[in-house]
Amino acid sequence: MSSPLLGIDVSGFQGRPDWRAVARSGLTFAIAKATEGATWTDHSYARNREEIPKAGLVAGAYHFLVTSSSAAAQADHFCRVAAPDAIHALDVEAPGRLDVAGWVARYRTHYRDHPLVIYTGRDLWRRSVEGNGSHWGPLWAAGASPNAYVPGTGSASALWAKVGSARSGLPWGGWTKATFLQFTARASVPGIAGHVDGDAFLGTREQLLALTRSQPAPTPQEDDDMAMTPDERATLVREVADAVTSIKARNPVVVDEGTGAAKLPDGRDIDAFPTVIGEIQHEQRRQAGQLDRIETLLTTMAGRA
């Protein structure tokens, strides 16, 4: 097996690591616990968030998913706390049926295409989730073999030498390979008191850095603009104009002598976009769904006004 990039994962249990000493030991990355549930933030995360990248390590943040609060609220909490330019991971190991789908769906409203790593083990996954999880993101497998760590203590590199096959126990959960392996809970690392979890990234440094890229999800109107080509936007503008013209043709327009504003007989301003949505919905019944996009565009334009 080719040599992987070695790192660790930490939480408040590791106290205040000396991250420069950790980096000097030859490790490449460190993934720190950021949040748990909908309100709890690891007391060490703010410092770890700042100090890990300062030491030259690739930084990560993970959320510990629980059943005691909604998955959406938990995802919101993580996205408020976690560094956007870090590896993001979801820890799936707590007892009970965990709503991974709900968490990921909410996470995607904050980060449209930031890679998301799923930490779990074979038995943990089957107990708490089951089904295919590979479409949510790459696997951070707990155990070099199903839920098993290499024996003994020592440096991360010495313990890694005991790992047999990084693909032991796969496939399960839809994953055919592990991207990360947590292969020990008893690594000894300079700069950290006591033992710590040791992890391996089975790829290149460039691939590891790609997991840190951050692109917050755009607002709906920005997303619409980004999804459309200039020709598509021009087409929608013409459709809006045609729809408003059609509405005006079916409704006598009264010009307010004081303001010069064009109004419908009931006093509504024909040029105020939100007021014409009812008519556009009426048009929709005749134009077979084409005005779905027009209504959305008008609502967006009204919100920008």
C-alpha positions as a Markdown table, in Angstrom:
| # | Residue | x | y | z |
|---|---|---|---|---|
| 1 | Met | 0.0 | 0.0 | 0.0 |
| 2 | Ser | 1.4 | 3.4 | -0.9 |
| 3 | Ser | 2.0 | 5.8 | 1.9 |
| 4 | Pro | -1.0 | 8.0 | 2.7 |
| 5 | Leu | -1.1 | 11.4 | 4.3 |
| 6 | Leu | -1.4 | 11.1 | 8.0 |
| 7 | Gly | -3.3 | 13.3 | 10.4 |
| 8 | Ile | -5.4 | 13.3 | 13.6 |
| 9 | Asp | -8.9 | 14.2 | 14.8 |
| 10 | Val | -9.4 | 16.1 | 18.1 |
| 11 | Ser | -11.9 | 17.5 | 20.4 |
| 12 | Gly | -11.9 | 19.3 | 23.7 |
| 13 | Phe | -10.6 | 16.1 | 25.3 |
| 14 | Gln | -7.2 | 16.9 | 23.9 |
| 15 | Gly | -7.0 | 20.2 | 25.7 |
| 16 | Arg | -4.7 | 22.8 | 24.1 |
| 17 | Pro | -2.5 | 21.1 | 21.5 |
| 18 | Asp | 0.7 | 22.7 | 20.4 |
| 19 | Trp | -0.1 | 22.7 | 16.8 |
| 20 | Arg | 3.3 | 23.7 | 15.6 |
| 21 | Ala | 4.8 | 20.7 | 17.4 |
| 22 | Val | 2.1 | 18.5 | 15.8 |
| 23 | Ala | 3.1 | 19.8 | 12.3 |
| 24 | Arg | 6.8 | 19.3 | 13.0 |
| 25 | Ser | 6.0 | 15.6 | 13.7 |
| 26 | Gly | 5.2 | 15.1 | 10.0 |
| 27 | Leu | 1.5 | 15.0 | 10.1 |
| 28 | Thr | -0.5 | 16.7 | 7.3 |
| 29 | Phe | -4.0 | 17.5 | 8.6 |
| 30 | Ala | -6.1 | 17.8 | 11.7 |
| 31 | Ile | -9.9 | 17.6 | 11.9 |
| 32 | Ala | -11.4 | 19.2 | 15.0 |
| 33 | Lys | -14.8 | 18.7 | 16.5 |
| 34 | Ala | -16.8 | 21.9 | 16.0 |
| 35 | Thr | -20.4 | 21.2 | 17.1 |
| 36 | Glu | -22.8 | 18.7 | 18.5 |
| 37 | Gly | -26.6 | 19.0 | 18.4 |
| 38 | Ala | -28.3 | 22.3 | 17.7 |
| 39 | Thr | -26.6 | 24.5 | 20.2 |
| 40 | Trp | -23.4 | 23.0 | 21.6 |
| 41 | Thr | -20.0 | 24.2 | 20.4 |
| 42 | Asp | -16.8 | 22.4 | 21.4 |
| 43 | His | -14.9 | 24.8 | 23.8 |
| 44 | Ser | -11.6 | 24.2 | 22.0 |
| 45 | Tyr | -12.8 | 24.7 | 18.5 |
| 46 | Ala | -12.4 | 28.5 | 18.2 |
| 47 | Arg | -8.7 | 28.1 | 19.1 |
| 48 | Asn | -8.2 | 25.0 | 17.0 |
| 49 | Arg | -9.9 | 26.8 | 14.0 |
| 50 | Glu | -7.3 | 29.5 | 14.2 |
| 51 | Glu | -4.2 | 27.6 | 15.2 |
| 52 | Ile | -4.3 | 24.5 | 13.0 |
| 53 | Pro | -3.9 | 26.3 | 9.7 |
| 54 | Lys | -1.4 | 28.7 | 11.2 |
| 55 | Ala | 0.8 | 25.7 | 11.9 |
| 56 | Gly | 0.7 | 24.7 | 8.3 |
| 57 | Leu | -1.7 | 21.8 | 8.7 |
| 58 | Val | -4.8 | 21.3 | 6.5 |
| 59 | Ala | -7.7 | 22.0 | 8.8 |
| 60 | Gly | -11.0 | 20.2 | 9.1 |
| 61 | Ala | -14.2 | 20.5 | 11.2 |
| 62 | Tyr | -16.8 | 17.9 | 12.1 |
| 63 | His | -20.3 | 17.9 | 13.5 |
| 64 | Phe | -21.5 | 15.1 | 15.9 |
| 65 | Leu | -25.0 | 14.3 | 14.8 |
| 66 | Val | -27.6 | 13.4 | 17.5 |
| 67 | Thr | -31.2 | 12.5 | 17.7 |
| 68 | Ser | -32.3 | 15.0 | 20.4 |
| 69 | Ser | -32.7 | 18.0 | 18.0 |
| 70 | Ser | -33.7 | 18.5 | 14.4 |
| 71 | Ala | -31.2 | 17.7 | 11.8 |
| 72 | Ala | -31.8 | 21.0 | 10.1 |
| 73 | Ala | -31.1 | 23.0 | 13.2 |
| 74 | Gln | -27.9 | 21.0 | 13.8 |
| 75 | Ala | -26.7 | 21.7 | 10.2 |
| 76 | Asp | -27.5 | 25.4 | 10.7 |
| 77 | His | -25.4 | 25.4 | 13.9 |
| 78 | Phe | -22.5 | 23.7 | 12.3 |
| 79 | Cys | -22.5 | 26.1 | 9.3 |
| 80 | Arg | -22.5 | 29.1 | 11.7 |
| 81 | Val | -19.5 | 27.8 | 13.6 |
| 82 | Ala | -17.2 | 25.8 | 11.2 |
| 83 | Ala | -14.6 | 27.5 | 9.2 |
| 84 | Pro | -15.8 | 27.7 | 5.6 |
| 85 | Asp | -12.3 | 26.9 | 4.1 |
| 86 | Ala | -11.9 | 23.6 | 6.0 |
| 87 | Ile | -12.7 | 20.0 | 5.4 |
| 88 | His | -16.3 | 19.5 | 6.5 |
| 89 | Ala | -17.3 | 16.2 | 8.0 |
| 90 | Leu | -20.4 | 14.7 | 9.5 |
| 91 | Asp | -19.9 | 12.2 | 12.4 |
| 92 | Val | -22.5 | 9.5 | 12.2 |
| 93 | Glu | -22.1 | 7.2 | 15.2 |
| 94 | Ala | -24.5 | 8.3 | 18.0 |
| 95 | Pro | -27.2 | 5.7 | 19.1 |
| 96 | Gly | -30.6 | 5.9 | 17.5 |
| 97 | Arg | -31.8 | 6.5 | 14.0 |
| 98 | Leu | -29.9 | 9.5 | 12.7 |
| 99 | Asp | -31.4 | 11.9 | 10.1 |
| 100 | Val | -28.4 | 12.1 | 7.8 |
| 101 | Ala | -30.5 | 13.0 | 4.8 |
| 102 | Gly | -32.1 | 15.9 | 6.6 |
| 103 | Trp | -28.8 | 17.2 | 7.9 |
| 104 | Val | -27.2 | 17.1 | 4.5 |
| 105 | Ala | -30.2 | 18.7 | 2.8 |
| 106 | Arg | -30.0 | 21.7 | 5.1 |
| 107 | Tyr | -26.2 | 21.8 | 4.9 |
| 108 | Arg | -26.6 | 22.2 | 1.1 |
| 109 | Thr | -28.6 | 25.3 | 1.6 |
| 110 | His | -25.5 | 26.9 | 3.1 |
| 111 | Tyr | -22.8 | 25.2 | 1.0 |
| 112 | Arg | -23.9 | 24.2 | -2.5 |
| 113 | Asp | -20.9 | 22.2 | -3.6 |
| 114 | His | -18.4 | 22.1 | -0.7 |
| 115 | Pro | -17.3 | 18.5 | -0.4 |
| 116 | Leu | -18.8 | 16.7 | 2.7 |
| 117 | Val | -17.1 | 13.8 | 4.3 |
| 118 | Ile | -19.2 | 11.1 | 6.2 |
| 119 | Tyr | -17.5 | 9.6 | 9.2 |
| 120 | Thr | -18.9 | 6.3 | 10.3 |
| 121 | Gly | -18.1 | 2.6 | 10.7 |
| 122 | Arg | -19.8 | -0.4 | 9.1 |
| 123 | Asp | -21.7 | -1.5 | 12.2 |
| 124 | Leu | -22.4 | 2.1 | 13.2 |
| 125 | Trp | -23.9 | 2.9 | 9.8 |
| 126 | Arg | -26.1 | -0.2 | 9.8 |
| 127 | Arg | -27.3 | 0.6 | 13.3 |
| 128 | Ser | -28.0 | 4.3 | 12.9 |
| 129 | Val | -28.8 | 4.8 | 9.2 |
| 130 | Glu | -28.6 | 1.9 | 6.8 |
| 131 | Gly | -29.0 | 2.3 | 3.1 |
| 132 | Asn | -26.7 | 4.0 | 0.6 |
| 133 | Gly | -24.7 | 7.0 | 1.9 |
| 134 | Ser | -22.1 | 7.3 | -0.8 |
| 135 | His | -24.0 | 10.0 | -2.7 |
| 136 | Trp | -23.6 | 12.3 | 0.3 |
| 137 | Gly | -19.9 | 12.3 | 0.2 |
| 138 | Pro | -16.7 | 10.3 | 0.6 |
| 139 | Leu | -16.2 | 7.9 | 3.5 |
| 140 | Trp | -14.1 | 8.5 | 6.6 |
| 141 | Ala | -14.1 | 5.0 | 7.9 |
| 142 | Ala | -13.9 | 4.3 | 11.6 |
| 143 | Gly | -11.5 | 1.3 | 11.8 |
| 144 | Ala | -8.9 | -0.1 | 9.4 |
| 145 | Ser | -11.2 | -3.2 | 9.4 |
| 146 | Pro | -14.9 | -3.0 | 10.2 |
| 147 | Asn | -15.0 | -1.0 | 13.5 |
| 148 | Ala | -11.5 | -2.2 | 14.5 |
| 149 | Tyr | -8.3 | -0.3 | 15.2 |
| 150 | Val | -4.8 | -1.5 | 14.9 |
| 151 | Pro | -3.4 | -2.7 | 18.2 |
| 152 | Gly | -1.0 | -0.9 | 20.5 |
| 153 | Thr | 0.2 | 2.6 | 20.9 |
| 154 | Gly | 2.9 | 4.6 | 19.2 |
| 155 | Ser | 3.4 | 7.3 | 16.6 |
| 156 | Ala | 0.9 | 7.6 | 13.8 |
| 157 | Ser | 3.4 | 6.3 | 11.2 |
| 158 | Ala | 4.3 | 3.3 | 13.3 |
| 159 | Leu | 0.7 | 2.4 | 13.8 |
| 160 | Trp | -0.1 | 2.9 | 10.2 |
| 161 | Ala | 2.5 | 0.3 | 9.3 |
| 162 | Lys | 0.3 | -2.2 | 11.0 |
| 163 | Val | -2.6 | -1.6 | 8.8 |
| 164 | Gly | -3.2 | -4.4 | 6.3 |
| 165 | Ser | -5.7 | -3.3 | 3.6 |
| 166 | Ala | -7.4 | 0.1 | 3.6 |
| 167 | Arg | -10.4 | -1.5 | 1.9 |
| 168 | Ser | -11.0 | -4.2 | 4.4 |
| 169 | Gly | -14.7 | -4.7 | 5.1 |
| 170 | Leu | -15.9 | -2.8 | 2.1 |
| 171 | Pro | -18.2 | -2.3 | 0.3 |
| 172 | Trp | -21.0 | -1.3 | 2.6 |
| 173 | Gly | -23.3 | 1.7 | 2.8 |
| 174 | Gly | -22.8 | 2.2 | -1.0 |
| 175 | Trp | -19.1 | 3.0 | -0.5 |
| 176 | Thr | -16.6 | 0.9 | -2.4 |
| 177 | Lys | -13.5 | 2.6 | -0.9 |
| 178 | Ala | -12.5 | 4.7 | 2.1 |
| 179 | Thr | -11.1 | 8.2 | 1.5 |
| 180 | Phe | -10.1 | 8.6 | 5.1 |
| 181 | Leu | -9.3 | 5.9 | 7.6 |
| 182 | Gln | -9.4 | 6.3 | 11.4 |
| 183 | Phe | -7.0 | 3.5 | 12.2 |
| 184 | Thr | -6.2 | 4.1 | 15.8 |
| 185 | Ala | -7.5 | 5.8 | 18.9 |
| 186 | Arg | -4.1 | 5.5 | 20.7 |
| 187 | Ala | -1.6 | 7.5 | 18.6 |
| 188 | Ser | 1.1 | 9.4 | 20.5 |
| 189 | Val | 1.8 | 12.8 | 18.9 |
| 190 | Pro | 4.2 | 15.5 | 20.0 |
| 191 | Gly | 2.3 | 18.6 | 21.1 |
| 192 | Ile | -0.7 | 16.6 | 22.4 |
| 193 | Ala | -1.0 | 15.2 | 25.9 |
| 194 | Gly | -2.2 | 11.6 | 26.1 |
| 195 | His | -3.5 | 9.6 | 23.1 |
| 196 | Val | -5.3 | 10.8 | 20.1 |
| 197 | Asp | -7.2 | 9.4 | 17.1 |
| 198 | Gly | -4.9 | 8.7 | 14.1 |
| 199 | Asp | -6.2 | 9.1 | 10.6 |
| 200 | Ala | -5.0 | 8.5 | 7.0 |
| 201 | Phe | -6.0 | 10.3 | 3.9 |
| 202 | Leu | -5.7 | 7.9 | 0.9 |
| 203 | Gly | -4.9 | 10.4 | -1.7 |
| 204 | Thr | -2.6 | 13.2 | -2.7 |
| 205 | Arg | -2.1 | 16.6 | -1.0 |
| 206 | Glu | -3.9 | 18.3 | -3.9 |
| 207 | Gln | -6.9 | 16.0 | -3.4 |
| 208 | Leu | -6.9 | 16.7 | 0.3 |
| 209 | Leu | -6.8 | 20.4 | -0.3 |
| 210 | Ala | -9.7 | 20.1 | -2.8 |
| 211 | Leu | -11.9 | 19.0 | 0.2 |
| 212 | Thr | -11.4 | 22.4 | 1.8 |
| 213 | Arg | -12.8 | 24.5 | -1.0 |
| 214 | Ser | -15.7 | 26.6 | 0.0 |
| 215 | Gln | -18.5 | 28.1 | -2.0 |
| 216 | Pro | -21.4 | 29.2 | 0.1 |
| 217 | Ala | -24.8 | 28.6 | -1.6 |
| 218 | Pro | -26.0 | 31.7 | -3.4 |
| 219 | Thr | -29.3 | 33.3 | -2.6 |
| 220 | Pro | -32.2 | 32.1 | -4.8 |
| 221 | Gln | -32.0 | 35.1 | -7.1 |
| 222 | Glu | -28.3 | 34.7 | -7.5 |
| 223 | Asp | -28.7 | 31.1 | -8.2 |
| 224 | Asp | -31.3 | 31.8 | -10.9 |
| 225 | Asp | -28.9 | 34.2 | -12.6 |
| 226 | Met | -26.0 | 31.9 | -12.3 |
| 227 | Ala | -28.0 | 29.0 | -13.7 |
| 228 | Met | -29.1 | 31.0 | -16.8 |
| 229 | Thr | -27.1 | 31.9 | -19.9 |
| 230 | Pro | -27.4 | 35.5 | -21.2 |
| 231 | Asp | -29.7 | 34.2 | -24.0 |
| 232 | Glu | -31.9 | 32.4 | -21.4 |
| 233 | Arg | -32.1 | 35.6 | -19.3 |
| 234 | Ala | -33.1 | 37.6 | -22.4 |
| 235 | Thr | -35.8 | 35.1 | -23.2 |
| 236 | Leu | -37.2 | 35.4 | -19.7 |
| 237 | Val | -37.3 | 39.2 | -20.0 |
| 238 | Arg | -39.2 | 38.9 | -23.3 |
| 239 | Glu | -41.6 | 36.4 | -21.6 |
| 240 | Val | -42.2 | 38.8 | -18.8 |
| 241 | Ala | -42.9 | 41.6 | -21.2 |
| 242 | Asp | -45.3 | 39.5 | -23.2 |
| 243 | Ala | -47.1 | 38.4 | -20.1 |
| 244 | Val | -47.6 | 41.9 | -18.8 |
| 245 | Thr | -48.7 | 43.1 | -22.2 |
| 246 | Ser | -51.3 | 40.3 | -22.3 |
| 247 | Ile | -52.5 | 41.3 | -18.9 |
| 248 | Lys | -52.8 | 44.9 | -19.9 |
| 249 | Ala | -54.7 | 43.9 | -23.0 |
| 250 | Arg | -57.3 | 42.1 | -21.0 |
| 251 | Asn | -57.7 | 44.9 | -18.4 |
| 252 | Pro | -58.4 | 48.5 | -19.2 |
| 253 | Val | -55.6 | 50.7 | -17.9 |
| 254 | Val | -56.3 | 54.0 | -16.1 |
| 255 | Val | -53.6 | 56.7 | -15.9 |
| 256 | Asp | -53.5 | 58.6 | -12.7 |
| 257 | Glu | -53.5 | 62.2 | -13.7 |
| 258 | Gly | -51.6 | 63.2 | -10.6 |
| 259 | Thr | -48.7 | 60.8 | -10.8 |
| 260 | Gly | -48.9 | 59.6 | -14.3 |
| 261 | Ala | -48.8 | 56.0 | -13.1 |
| 262 | Ala | -50.6 | 53.3 | -15.0 |
| 263 | Lys | -53.2 | 51.5 | -12.8 |
| 264 | Leu | -55.8 | 48.9 | -13.2 |
| 265 | Pro | -59.4 | 49.9 | -12.5 |
| 266 | Asp | -59.2 | 48.7 | -9.0 |
| 267 | Gly | -56.3 | 51.0 | -8.3 |
| 268 | Arg | -53.4 | 48.6 | -8.4 |
| 269 | Asp | -50.2 | 49.7 | -10.1 |
| 270 | Ile | -49.7 | 47.6 | -13.2 |
| 271 | Asp | -46.0 | 48.2 | -13.0 |
| 272 | Ala | -45.6 | 46.9 | -9.5 |
| 273 | Phe | -44.5 | 43.3 | -10.1 |
| 274 | Pro | -46.1 | 41.6 | -7.1 |
| 275 | Thr | -49.6 | 42.9 | -8.1 |
| 276 | Val | -49.6 | 41.1 | -11.4 |
| 277 | Ile | -48.7 | 37.6 | -10.1 |
| 278 | Gly | -52.4 | 36.7 | -9.8 |
| 279 | Glu | -53.0 | 37.5 | -13.4 |
| 280 | Ile | -49.8 | 35.7 | -14.4 |
| 281 | Gln | -51.2 | 32.6 | -12.5 |
| 282 | His | -54.3 | 33.0 | -14.6 |
| 283 | Glu | -52.3 | 33.1 | -17.8 |
| 284 | Gln | -50.4 | 30.0 | -16.6 |
| 285 | Arg | -53.6 | 28.0 | -17.0 |
| 286 | Arg | -53.5 | 28.9 | -20.7 |
| 287 | Gln | -49.8 | 28.7 | -21.3 |
| 288 | Ala | -49.0 | 25.3 | -19.9 |
| 289 | Gly | -46.4 | 25.9 | -17.3 |
| 290 | Gln | -44.2 | 28.4 | -19.2 |
| 291 | Leu | -45.1 | 31.1 | -16.7 |
| 292 | Asp | -43.8 | 29.2 | -13.7 |
| 293 | Arg | -40.4 | 30.7 | -14.4 |
| 294 | Ile | -41.9 | 34.1 | -15.0 |
| 295 | Glu | -43.7 | 34.1 | -11.7 |
| 296 | Thr | -40.5 | 33.2 | -10.0 |
| 297 | Leu | -38.6 | 35.9 | -11.8 |
| 298 | Leu | -41.2 | 38.5 | -11.0 |
| 299 | Thr | -41.2 | 37.6 | -7.3 |
| 300 | Thr | -37.4 | 37.8 | -7.4 |
| 301 | Met | -37.5 | 41.2 | -9.1 |
| 302 | Ala | -40.1 | 42.5 | -6.6 |
| 303 | Gly | -37.8 | 41.4 | -3.8 |
| 304 | Arg | -34.9 | 43.4 | -5.3 |
| 305 | Ala | -37.0 | 46.5 | -5.7 |
